[in-house]
Amino acid sequence: MATKKTDTDAVNDMGLIGYADAVAELEEILSELESEDVDVDHLATQVKRAADLIELCRGRLDLARTEITRIVADLELLDGDETS
């Protein structure tokens, strides 16, 4: 049985969570928020966690985009050297 993360766990593991895990957790939070028996006492915490996860995912996507752009540019330089 999976244990529910505490607020402290959520903050502590933000840097360690992978993109796919962040998306999965976002989907889990969304499912909880869409349920008819949403825990109002826990609502603000879940929305804050979702916002943090979205920020993390956007950051990871930006890093990946930058790295891919750099790799493609390096390949284009290599390709240009071979045709010269």
C-alpha positions as CSV (number, residue, x, y, z in Angstrom):
1,M,0.0,0.0,0.0
2,A,1.4,3.4,-1.0
3,T,1.8,6.0,1.7
4,K,0.6,9.5,1.2
5,K,3.4,12.1,1.1
6,T,3.5,14.8,3.7
7,D,4.0,18.5,2.9
8,T,7.6,18.3,4.1
9,D,8.2,15.3,1.8
10,A,6.8,17.2,-1.1
11,V,9.1,20.1,-0.6
12,N,12.2,17.9,0.1
13,D,11.9,15.8,-3.0
14,M,11.1,18.5,-5.6
15,G,14.7,18.4,-6.9
16,L,14.8,14.6,-7.0
17,I,11.6,13.9,-8.8
18,G,11.8,13.1,-12.5
19,Y,9.6,14.6,-15.2
20,A,7.5,11.5,-15.7
21,D,6.9,11.1,-12.0
22,A,6.0,14.8,-11.7
23,V,3.4,14.4,-14.5
24,A,2.0,11.2,-12.9
25,E,1.7,13.0,-9.6
26,L,0.0,15.9,-11.3
27,E,-2.5,13.5,-12.9
28,E,-3.1,12.0,-9.4
29,I,-3.7,15.4,-7.9
30,L,-6.1,16.3,-10.7
31,S,-8.0,13.1,-10.2
32,E,-8.3,13.9,-6.5
33,L,-9.5,17.5,-7.2
34,E,-12.1,16.3,-9.7
35,S,-13.6,13.7,-7.3
36,E,-16.8,14.5,-5.6
37,D,-15.4,13.8,-2.2
38,V,-12.4,16.2,-2.4
39,D,-10.8,16.9,1.0
40,V,-11.3,20.7,1.4
41,D,-8.8,20.8,4.3
42,H,-6.2,19.4,1.9
43,L,-7.2,21.4,-1.2
44,A,-4.8,24.4,-0.8
45,T,-1.8,22.0,-0.2
46,Q,-2.7,20.0,-3.3
47,V,-3.1,23.1,-5.5
48,K,0.3,24.4,-4.2
49,R,1.9,21.0,-4.9
50,A,0.5,21.0,-8.4
51,A,1.8,24.5,-9.0
52,D,5.3,23.4,-7.9
53,L,5.2,20.3,-10.1
54,I,4.1,22.4,-13.1
55,E,7.0,24.8,-12.5
56,L,9.4,21.9,-12.2
57,C,8.1,20.3,-15.5
58,R,8.4,23.6,-17.3
59,G,11.9,24.0,-16.1
60,R,12.8,20.5,-17.2
61,L,11.3,21.1,-20.6
62,D,13.3,24.4,-20.9
63,L,16.5,22.6,-20.0
64,A,15.8,19.8,-22.5
65,R,15.0,22.4,-25.2
66,T,18.3,24.2,-24.6
67,E,20.3,21.0,-24.6
68,I,18.7,19.8,-27.8
69,T,19.3,23.1,-29.5
70,R,22.9,22.9,-28.5
71,I,23.3,19.4,-29.7
72,V,21.7,20.2,-33.1
73,A,23.9,23.2,-33.5
74,D,27.0,21.1,-32.7
75,L,25.8,18.5,-35.3
76,E,25.3,21.2,-37.9
77,L,28.9,22.5,-37.2
78,L,30.2,19.0,-37.7
79,D,28.2,18.5,-40.8
80,G,29.6,21.8,-42.2
81,D,33.2,20.7,-41.4
82,E,32.7,17.5,-43.3
83,T,31.5,19.3,-46.5
84,S,34.3,21.8,-46.5
